[in-house]
Amino acid sequence: MIRLNDITLTFADGDTRITAIDHVSLTAHPGTVTGITGPSGSGKSSLLAVSATLIRPDSGEVLIDGVDAGRLSAAEATELRREKIGIVFQQSNLIPSLTAQEQLMVMNELGGRGTRAGRRSRAVASDRAAMLLDAVGLADQRHKRPHQLSGGQRQRVNIARALMNEPSALLVDEPTSALDQERGASIIELILRLTDELDTCTLLVTHDLVHLPRMHGVLRLVDGALVDNRVASVS
Ligand SMILES: Nc1ncnc2c1ncn2[C@@H]1O[C@H](COP(=O)(O)OP(=O)(O)OP(=O)(O)O)[C@@H](O)[C@H]1O
C-alpha cells in the first residue's frame, strides 16, 4: 500500500519558493489504479517522484507498505525502491544496445536479496522476463533492441521491466503521451490488467481525461493541491 500523509513540497525559485505539492494526502491499495491528473505544472510528476521516494518532501509522510520512507537513510531508501517500487518514466529510457529480454534481466542484477522474490538465479530470472514479455504481448519480440521496436512496444518493455522485481507499487508517468489514441488505450488496458494480476498499487499520471473512467480512483491537482478525489468502490 502507498500512503501519503499531508505532503508539501516546494522548490527554490530565485528569492521565493514554488509550492509544487500543497498538503496532499492519498492512499492507494493493492490491485487498484489511481489516476493522477491536472493541468501542466499542477504537480503530477512531483507527486509521483515523492511517492517513488526520489524526492523528499518538505513535510508529510510517505509510507510504502507501512515503511516510513522519511526515516530511512539514503542507502535504505535506495533498497526500498529496488524492492518495492517499479517506475515507468515518461521518456522511454531503455538501453540502446540491449534486447528486450536483456533490459529485464538487468533489473535482476540490480534487485536486492530482500525483494519479494529475492534475487533470482539467471534461469529463474530469464523465465520471469519471458513471462512478463509474454504478458505485455511481446513474446515474439524479445530478442529485438529498442530501435527495432515501435513506440508502443518500447513502452510495453518499460512496463515489463518495472515489474521485474515484483514491486508492490507501480508508478507510471504519462505512459500514453507519445502514442496515438488506440495504442494509448491499449497501454492503459495493459496497466489495468497487470495491476489486477500482479496485485500492485498503481499510481498513473495522465492528462488524458479519456482514460480516467477506467481507473479505480482519480486525484485531480490544481496548483499542487487536491481539488477532486474520486474513489471508486474497489479498495
Ligand atoms: N526541479 C525543479 N525545480 C524547480 N521547480 C520545479 C522542479 N520540478 C518541478 N518544478 C515546479 O513545480 C511545479 C510542478 O511541476 P510538475 O512537473 O510536478 O507538474 P506536472 O503537473 O507534472 O506538469 P506537466 O504536466 O507539464 O508534466 C511547476 O511549477 C514546476 O515548474
The ligand as an SDF file (V2000), in Angstrom:
LIG
                    3D

 31 33  0  0  0  0  0  0  0  0999 V2000
   13.3270   20.5270  -10.0930 N   0  0  0  0  0  0  0  0  0  0  0  0
   12.5110   21.5790  -10.0360 C   0  0  0  0  0  0  0  0  0  0  0  0
   12.9940   22.7830   -9.6850 N   0  0  0  0  0  0  0  0  0  0  0  0
   12.1720   23.8680   -9.5980 C   0  0  0  0  0  0  0  0  0  0  0  0
   10.8520   23.8340   -9.8520 N   0  0  0  0  0  0  0  0  0  0  0  0
   10.3270   22.6500  -10.2070 C   0  0  0  0  0  0  0  0  0  0  0  0
   11.1220   21.4790  -10.3340 C   0  0  0  0  0  0  0  0  0  0  0  0
   10.3100   20.4520  -10.7100 N   0  0  0  0  0  0  0  0  0  0  0  0
    9.0620   20.9720  -10.8230 C   0  0  0  0  0  0  0  0  0  0  0  0
    9.0820   22.2810  -10.5240 N   0  0  0  0  0  0  0  0  0  0  0  0
    7.9000   23.1830  -10.4940 C   0  0  0  0  0  0  0  0  0  0  0  0
    6.9230   22.5600   -9.6860 O   0  0  0  0  0  0  0  0  0  0  0  0
    5.6120   22.7210  -10.2480 C   0  0  0  0  0  0  0  0  0  0  0  0
    5.0010   21.3280  -10.5230 C   0  0  0  0  0  0  0  0  0  0  0  0
    5.7510   20.6960  -11.5840 O   0  0  0  0  0  0  0  0  0  0  0  0
    5.4280   19.2180  -12.0750 P   0  0  0  0  0  0  0  0  0  0  0  0
    6.4400   18.8520  -13.1080 O   0  0  0  0  0  0  0  0  0  0  0  0
    5.2730   18.3300  -10.9030 O   0  0  0  0  0  0  0  0  0  0  0  0
    3.9890   19.4130  -12.7610 O   0  0  0  0  0  0  0  0  0  0  0  0
    3.2050   18.4490  -13.7580 P   0  0  0  0  0  0  0  0  0  0  0  0
    1.7650   18.5510  -13.3700 O   0  0  0  0  0  0  0  0  0  0  0  0
    3.8100   17.1020  -13.7870 O   0  0  0  0  0  0  0  0  0  0  0  0
    3.4380   19.1740  -15.1670 O   0  0  0  0  0  0  0  0  0  0  0  0
    3.4400   18.5540  -16.6720 P   0  0  0  0  0  0  0  0  0  0  0  0
    2.0330   18.0270  -16.9200 O   0  0  0  0  0  0  0  0  0  0  0  0
    3.7490   19.7550  -17.5270 O   0  0  0  0  0  0  0  0  0  0  0  0
    4.4960   17.4930  -16.7170 O   0  0  0  0  0  0  0  0  0  0  0  0
    5.7940   23.5660  -11.5060 C   0  0  0  0  0  0  0  0  0  0  0  0
    5.5690   24.9110  -11.1430 O   0  0  0  0  0  0  0  0  0  0  0  0
    7.2570   23.3530  -11.8520 C   0  0  0  0  0  0  0  0  0  0  0  0
    7.7560   24.4620  -12.5440 O   0  0  0  0  0  0  0  0  0  0  0  0
  1  2  1  0
  2  3  1  0
  2  7  2  0
  3  4  2  0
  4  5  1  0
  5  6  2  0
  6  7  1  0
  6 10  1  0
  7  8  1  0
  8  9  2  0
  9 10  1  0
 10 11  1  0
 11 12  1  0
 11 30  1  0
 12 13  1  0
 13 14  1  0
 13 28  1  0
 14 15  1  0
 15 16  1  0
 16 17  2  0
 16 18  1  0
 16 19  1  0
 19 20  1  0
 20 21  2  0
 20 22  1  0
 20 23  1  0
 23 24  1  0
 24 25  2  0
 24 26  1  0
 24 27  1  0
 28 29  1  0
 28 30  1  0
 30 31  1  0
M  END
$$$$
